[in-house]
């Protein structure tokens, strides 16, 4: 039987780590499976389909995930993001989201997707309680999309974007990983989207994450350079106030008449570690307190070993205690560090 865990009282600050950061955000990777093979996310073997995926039995079940979320919310987690791999590939995902939405005190459930299945499921997602969507899209050119992702399905992704906007999802965020020499010639095209539509277009620095062999310093472009290119064409960007729930992006408008916004996420050139508020639960059931550090807590072992809710709570607290002050980006730029596969860590 689950033990009762009391929610932190108002004014206690919830979950606070050793560096005075309040941890309020949990990202759940629901599966390591993906219907794309993005060159910065997978190894060459994975891109060719040679790496075995986790057996379904190695994933946390929906019942196990719901239990973890209930404990985490009782401890002070208020924001949840569903990621993958591609989360919409997991069977009965809509039923799971509906059950998540019924958890008391959890009012902010978000989804990150590559968009391939989004048009098919958008209405069901809305009905299940999702209002906030992040869509990974690194090019607006169908041929280049196939080169970057390994699949020719740009049109399906674009249909998904259009449908979420038409249905009233907000915010709808497009995440573009900027890679010099690969897609940086599209910066202005993406910026125009943030002027003409209600999208929040977010430019993300190319990070050395996971075991991908495709990262190189030559492909890295700092956010300041990205911003300078946009301002050279469109003039000074108008800064916007950040809400705590907005995450690490620095937000701007492309002029007073812009319908949407621009975001710049710069984990390498401008650390935001001092305000990082998140934990990750990988598709293998491991708690990870920093994307760029490989230290993990095996939560699945706790659960399947018969651990009580208090043991789950202690595992979450251990992960928070393990959260580093910051990542060592210089070492990673030189080839050190994060070796877990991104498809299992969670985007």
VENMOQUI-V308088 format. One record per residue. N is the residue number from 1. RES is the residue in one letter. PHI is phi as a letter, one per 30 degrees, with the letter a starting at -180 (999 if undefined). NEAR is the number of other C-alpha atoms within 8 Angstrom. Layout:
<<N	RES	PHI	NEAR> <N	RES	PHI	NEAR>>
This chain:
<<1	X	999	2> <2	X	d	5> <3	X	d	7> <4	X	d	4> <5	X	c	8> <6	X	d	6> <7	X	d	8> <8	X	e	10> <9	X	d	6> <10	X	e	5> <11	X	j	4> <12	X	d	6> <13	X	i	8> <14	X	i	12> <15	X	d	10> <16	X	b	10> <17	X	d	11> <18	X	d	6> <19	X	c	6> <20	X	i	6> <21	X	c	11> <22	X	d	10> <23	X	c	15> <24	X	b	12> <25	X	b	12> <26	X	b	12> <27	X	c	13> <28	X	c	14> <29	X	d	18> <30	X	d	14> <31	X	a	15> <32	X	c	14> <33	X	d	10> <34	X	b	10> <35	X	c	6> <36	X	b	8> <37	X	b	13> <38	X	d	10> <39	X	d	12> <40	X	c	9> <41	X	c	12> <42	X	c	17> <43	X	d	12> <44	X	d	8> <45	X	d	9> <46	X	d	10> <47	X	d	12> <48	X	d	6> <49	X	i	7> <50	X	c	7> <51	X	c	6> <52	X	d	5> <53	X	d	6> <54	X	d	8> <55	X	d	6> <56	X	e	5> <57	X	d	6> <58	X	d	7> <59	X	d	12> <60	X	d	12> <61	X	d	7> <62	X	d	7> <63	X	d	6> <64	X	d	9> <65	X	d	9> <66	X	d	10> <67	X	d	8> <68	X	e	9> <69	X	d	8> <70	X	d	9> <71	X	d	12> <72	X	d	11> <73	X	d	12> <74	X	d	11> <75	X	d	13> <76	X	k	12> <77	X	d	15> <78	X	b	11> <79	X	b	12> <80	X	b	13> <81	X	b	12> <82	X	c	13> <83	X	b	16> <84	X	b	20> <85	X	g	15> <86	X	c	14> <87	X	d	14> <88	X	d	9> <89	X	d	9> <90	X	d	9> <91	X	d	5> <92	X	i	6> <93	X	d	10> <94	X	d	9> <95	X	d	8> <96	X	d	9> <97	X	d	11> <98	X	d	10> <99	X	d	9> <100	X	e	9> <101	X	d	11> <102	X	d	7> <103	X	d	8> <104	X	e	4> <105	X	i	6> <106	X	c	14> <107	X	b	7> <108	X	b	7> <109	X	c	14> <110	X	b	13> <111	X	b	11> <112	X	c	14> <113	X	b	15> <114	X	d	11> <115	X	i	13> <116	X	d	12> <117	X	c	11> <118	X	d	13> <119	X	d	14> <120	X	d	7> <121	X	c	8> <122	X	e	11> <123	X	d	8> <124	X	d	8> <125	X	d	11> <126	X	d	10> <127	X	d	7> <128	X	d	11> <129	X	j	10> <130	X	d	12> <131	X	b	11> <132	X	c	11> <133	X	b	14> <134	X	c	12> <135	X	b	13> <136	X	d	11> <137	X	a	10> <138	X	c	11> <139	X	a	10> <140	X	c	11> <141	X	c	7> <142	X	e	11> <143	X	d	7> <144	X	d	9> <145	X	e	16> <146	X	d	12> <147	X	d	8> <148	X	d	10> <149	X	c	11> <150	X	i	12> <151	X	b	9> <152	X	c	9> <153	X	b	10> <154	X	e	12> <155	X	e	7> <156	X	d	11> <157	X	d	14> <158	X	d	9> <159	X	d	10> <160	X	d	15> <161	X	d	12> <162	X	d	8> <163	X	d	10> <164	X	d	12> <165	X	d	11> <166	X	d	7> <167	X	d	7> <168	X	j	6> <169	X	e	12> <170	X	a	8> <171	X	d	9> <172	X	c	14> <173	X	c	11> <174	X	c	12> <175	X	c	13> <176	X	c	12> <177	X	d	10> <178	X	d	13> <179	X	b	12> <180	X	d	10> <181	X	i	7> <182	X	c	7> <183	X	b	11> <184	X	d	9> <185	X	d	7> <186	X	c	9> <187	X	e	11> <188	X	d	10> <189	X	d	8> <190	X	d	10> <191	X	d	12> <192	X	d	8> <193	X	e	11> <194	X	d	18> <195	X	d	15> <196	X	c	9> <197	X	b	9> <198	X	d	11> <199	X	d	13> <200	X	c	13> <201	X	c	16> <202	X	c	13> <203	X	c	14> <204	X	c	12> <205	X	d	15> <206	X	d	11> <207	X	c	8> <208	X	d	11> <209	X	c	12> <210	X	i	12> <211	X	c	11> <212	X	d	14> <213	X	c	8> <214	X	c	7> <215	X	d	10> <216	X	b	8> <217	X	d	6> <218	X	d	5> <219	X	d	11> <220	X	d	12> <221	X	b	11> <222	X	d	10> <223	X	e	13> <224	X	d	6> <225	X	d	8> <226	X	e	11> <227	X	d	9> <228	X	d	8> <229	X	d	10> <230	X	d	12> <231	X	d	10> <232	X	d	7> <233	X	c	7> <234	X	c	8> <235	X	i	7> <236	X	e	6> <237	X	d	10> <238	X	c	9> <239	X	d	8> <240	X	c	8> <241	X	d	5> <242	X	c	7> <243	X	c	6> <244	X	e	5> <245	X	d	4> <246	X	d	7> <247	X	i	6> <248	X	d	7> <249	X	d	10> <250	X	d	10> <251	X	c	12> <252	X	b	11> <253	X	c	15> <254	X	c	15> <255	X	j	8> <256	X	d	6> <257	X	c	6> <258	X	d	12> <259	X	d	10> <260	X	c	14> <261	X	b	15> <262	X	c	14> <263	X	b	12> <264	X	b	12> <265	X	c	12> <266	X	b	13> <267	X	d	9> <268	X	c	9> <269	X	d	7> <270	X	b	6> <271	X	e	9> <272	X	c	9> <273	X	e	8> <274	X	d	8> <275	X	b	6> <276	X	d	9> <277	X	b	9> <278	X	b	11> <279	X	b	14> <280	X	b	15> <281	X	c	15> <282	X	d	14> <283	X	d	16> <284	X	d	11> <285	X	i	11> <286	X	c	12> <287	X	d	14> <288	X	b	15> <289	X	c	15> <290	X	b	12> <291	X	e	10> <292	X	c	8> <293	X	b	10> <294	X	d	11> <295	X	d	7> <296	X	b	9> <297	X	c	10> <298	X	d	10> <299	X	d	11> <300	X	d	10> <301	X	d	7> <302	X	d	12> <303	X	d	11> <304	X	d	7> <305	X	d	6> <306	X	i	6> <307	X	d	10> <308	X	d	9> <309	X	e	9> <310	X	d	9> <311	X	d	9> <312	X	d	14> <313	X	d	11> <314	X	d	8> <315	X	d	12> <316	X	d	10> <317	X	d	8> <318	X	d	9> <319	X	d	14> <320	X	d	11> <321	X	d	8> <322	X	d	8> <323	X	d	9> <324	X	d	7> <325	X	d	7> <326	X	a	7> <327	X	d	9> <328	X	c	6> <329	X	d	7> <330	X	d	6> <331	X	d	9> <332	X	d	11> <333	X	d	10> <334	X	c	6> <335	X	j	7> <336	X	d	7> <337	X	j	9> <338	X	d	13> <339	X	c	8> <340	X	d	10> <341	X	d	11> <342	X	d	13> <343	X	d	14> <344	X	c	14> <345	X	d	15> <346	X	j	16> <347	X	d	9>>
